Amino acid sequence: MFNKEVILQGAKEFDSFYLYDQGKIIEYARKLKKDFGNVELLYSNKTNSNRMVAETVFSQGYGSDSASLAEVMMGKYYGLPKEKIYYSAPGKSVDDIRKAIDISVVVADSINEILRIQEIAKEKRIVEEIGIRANPDFGFYTNEGIASKFGIDEKTIFENAALLKGLKNVKIIGVHIHLLCQELKADVLENYYINILALSDKIQKELGCELKFVNLGSGIGTDYRQGDKPLDTVTLGKATEGLVEMFNEKMPETKILLESGRFVVTKCGVYVTKVLDRKQSYGKTFVILNNTLNGFMRPSIAQFILSYSSDKNPRGCEPLFSGKDSYDFIVLKDAAEQETVTLVGNLCTSADVIAKDILMPKLECGDVVVITNAGSYAAVLSPMQFSSQTPPAELFLDTAGNVTNTSK
């Protein structure tokens, strides 16, 4: 799953780094496009905003699922047209909207935000086409809605139908719903998509608008643990294709969007660190690595949650925690002797732990340790300013075998 020679070469220069594999990114991006043939795919920039990673995904025909103005600008930088950049996030400032309105499709997250867009569009003397993010009266696993910071409650949309239809400078042309991520069951996602399409049909009728797009959100999960059964994207893709065909019989001009979530990049990156020291304390062996909590935070968060939870397998809290045993720790050396160790980092905090009491080949100073599933929610989440340590590098292995340090 990773290039050992490239990792060892990188370790000669860096004590910690990420390595992203362009070939694998293209492989996963093309798989999703093949399996979901009649939807338009959006890259979820927030999973990994590395410039060469993003450029690679966009080169495969993906649009941009942008959660900030900076991500909107990234899409523009890589040449995406307005209709392929979807800006959906709560709490957009007036300045955010002003700068994004001409280069992206703004998806309003509240009634207040719709009214702000109305005022901005009025000043610009335009009629702006926008999407609305809905918080529906259903969930992934239930037929009930829940309170959320995201979107406009379904009931609120219909209660404000007259207001929304009466706006002179705003035209609602899209619906976006996203409730959860990391779902590995195709039948759950299929039922979820059915509910989204039904609600979108109702919104179009109640608001008297013509929808140009429906964004199904994501939910597409990545199998982290050895016991996880990977999401069957082939089966889900076929089911989605049938749903879209039926939906387009009634609404032929409406395109269906699907966000990639972390699927395209998670398994395409590894995190590499070196052993700085080892010590014994009250009969336990501690191996000190370079930049753990402050390099790749998610394994440390997992240990933190497991330490405080009475549940042996606590539920996920995305994007910080996907579950127990979500990473493999691989030593790049041949060693017959094994030992039980706790892997910790070089920060002055006891929270800097990434694995407790695991069996590994005996580690010595300078040894290289590889951590898997580091292509998403990794560098973008980790607190690299903590303690003013030297942050890890981000290396990019292209399909020609060249390695670029994208940290420069």
C-alpha angles and dihedrals in degrees: 000000000000139000107254095190093052091048094051091047090051090049090061089067105027133045090206134012147148120242119202119193114215094195092058093045089055090046093054093041092053093046092057091047091049095047094046099043102165102042130078113241126220125200112232097227095192091068092067122351096181105141097232093043092051093045090052093053093045089051087064092063099266123147124218127269095198122193097179142026089256090058090049089054090048090057091050091048090056092051102257114155121235093261091060097051115079116188110201122161138120120253101027111178123229088250090052091053094046092053096042102042096083097044105036144034103257114216109205116225099194143016088253090056092050089054091049090052089049091056094046092047090048090054090050091046093233138120105235121207111218142170127229126219111224128205099208134212089247138060138202094274105017141045092236131092123229134211111268143172087225127084137341118299111252090237091051092053092056094042088056096044094115091049093049094047090049097057111116100198102035127070119187109220104156147043126210125190125176121161110156143001135209099053113157100181115092095201092055092052092045091055090046091053090049090056093047093052092048092051091047090054090051092049091052091052096043095046095038091230132137110235116219093181144017116197111207090195115219130277090156105142135211120220105237103169130058090242094053116108107223117242110264098233092174092060093040091047092053091048091048091049090057093047092050092049091053092045092050091053086070097030107026095167095055117100119208119225129199127190118225095217110189095322097101098051114022098089093036095075138058132190117227126198138164134233109253099177146341131212145170122236123177091333097314125112116225121194112198115212131189117259107349111147088022094043107036107008103180098077089050091049089051091055091046092053094044090051093056101035124090088204114090090212107030118193119260126268105199136250092006101049131022099173145286120318095013095149139053119219109211126187116211099218139074111252127162094193117080132189141181111252144168113228114218138165137237098256123114094245131090089223089073096099125123103176135013128210098342126158113246140155109277107278127215132186111288096024116139121237122193122203118199133218092041100133096094137040089004119100089020092060105036120104098234096168093062110116091356093264122164104269121233119265123244112226125190122205110202127204091261091059096254120138120214126190100224092184091079 
